[in-house]
Amino acid sequence: MKTRTPANQIDRRAWWFAAWLALMFLAPALGAQPAARHVDNRFLLVFDNSTEMKRRLPAVRKALDTILATSVNQQLHPGDSLGVWTFDQTLHAGQFPLQPWDPDHAAMIASNITTFVSQQHYVKTTSFAAMQTALDRVVLGSERLTVLIFCDGAGEIHGTPYDTGINQIFKQRQTERQKARAPIVIGLRSQRGQYIGCMVSFPPQAVSLPAFPPLPEPVPVPPPVTNVPPPPPPVPPLIIIGTKHESKPPAPPPPASTNLAVPKALPAPQSLPPQSAVQSTNSLPPPSAQPAPAKTTAELPSTQTAVALAGLEPPVARTNIVAGPAGNSAPGANGGLILAVVLMAVAVGLVFFMWRRSQTPPASLITRSMNEEKKSLRP
């Protein structure tokens, strides 16, 4: 039966202490790492239902298979939404269900889309204006949006910042595309409600897309402000308006006369000036009119007025921008991680020292007695 020596007990305590020390300091450092932010990434495929495009369906099918097989050059990620529109003189949206992208089912998704497009009703002429209003709403409501428009190059597109360049390419390449029976693919990209780039591709060449700029850092949420009572309004200075009151001692009564005399005739009364003409010497001058406080800030016209003066329309407010939660600062996380590594090294050294100590077997009682005898026999 194996018994536990005090050295083995010390080793077990050292191992438990090292594990507890590492867990205590590594857990906060790992929890301080910022979480990955999810970006709402949408893809929209738009198909022109013109008669000319019906003859180009085989080329459209090949181009779509290549685009989805490569996940749009590795820019279409699992979980991104994929929508399909068609248009002629009107827009047909919502007829194809929204697809969450799964690269393992790329071939099946491409087959379903091409089957849906081939079953559409094709007309002689189409208009890009049929889809522009709905496209503008989707751009404003998307954090990141990629639009691929498959068309024949007939007509003109309006409503994007790139209309002039796109229409010029239509005129230059329309005849060549018609002979090749191949579509023209317009790639538009927007971020947070604003167009950020456009590229025109010509299958069977690879479809190219402009790169997204980096998203701005999320604005930290300010701490909540407690309800602080507003300061009391300033007390206006006390102003007293009126006549000065002077206290005078009462006049002494006239002495009593013992001799009664016949009164003389009183003089005729004189007319007094009007009360308004009499100026009181005890009245205070009226307070001077205080000047109106000067305006410290010039009144600016409202935003709509300023925009109207500039001849522009007021910008449309974006309401769907969601800011992601702010992560912890990087310096705090690095400092905690370095401290945890140092403490882990100290714990490992302590465990190694205790292990080495436990490997040295203690001397038995017989060995110690023989050593003592040897020491005593020495001269």
WOTA-V500173 format. One record per helix or strand of 3 or more residues. SS is the DSSP state (A for helix, B for strand). FROM is the first residue (numbers start at 1). LEN is the number of residues. Records with the same first field share a line. If there is no record, write none. Layout:
SS = FROM-LEN  FROM-LEN
//
This chain:
A = 6-26  51-4  57-13  71-4  103-16  129-12  163-18  275-3  303-8  330-30  365-13
B = 41-8  81-7  91-3  144-8  184-8  194-8
//
